[in-house]
Amino acid sequence: MRETDSLEAFLQLVGEELDLAVGAGDADRDLADLPGWDSMNLLRLVTLLEAETGRRLPVHAVLEARSLAEIHSVLERQA
């Protein structure tokens, strides 16, 4: 199980596991504006985060998130 508590660690996990070039500057970027992002990445990310953390993520909250930082906030609220 990898650490995802910090936004930096979360972004690293997203980049490595989803094969996306994301960094700290992309945290607040609209998901639709991330190069290579699509709806399949969102599904993969939810599955990955639940497996990595052992936490269930509320799908409605993830779907409402507009950025990776907002998805990270959803994850933190489930701690």
N, C-alpha and C positions, 0 to 999 in steps of 0.2 A: 504494500500500500504506500503510495507516494504522498508527500505533503502538499496540500493545496490551500493551506490557511492564508498564506500571503498572496496578494494579487500577483506578485512576480512569479511565484511558484505555479500559480494557476495558469498564467499566460504561457509559461514554459511547457507545462503539460499539454495545453491546447495546441501549441505550435508543434510539439514533437508527435503527439498521438494523432492529430488530424492533418499533419503535414502542411501546416499553414505558417507563413512567415509573419508572425505577430510579435510585437514587442510592447514595451511600456507605453509608447505613444499611440498604440492601437486600442488600449483598454476602454476608452470612452468613445471610440469611433462607432458609428452606426453599423450594426452587423451587415446590412445590405451594402455597405461601402468597403467591407474587408475583401481584399483580393482572394478569390477562390472560395468564398463563403456561399453556402446554399442550404436549403432546408435539410438536406441529408446530414450536413455537418452538425446541425442543431440536435438531431436525433442521436447521432453518434456521440456528441458531447454529453448529453443527458445520461446515456447508457454508461459512458466512461466514468463520469463523475459519481454515479451511484455505485459502480463497481469499486472505484478507488477509495471512496469514503465510507461506504456501507450505509449511506444516508439516502432516503427517498427524497426526490425533489418534486415539489408541486408543479405539475406540468403547466398549469395556467400562469404561474408566476414566471416560469422560464419563457413561455410564449410571449408574455408581455414585455420581457426584457428587450431593450434596444441596443445593448452593448455587452461586451464581455465583462466589463466591470459590474454591470447590473446582474448578470448571471452569477458572478462571483458573490455578490451580495445575497442573492437567493440561497446560494450554497452555505454562506456563513450563518444565515438565519436558521438553518436546519441543524446546526451543530448542537 
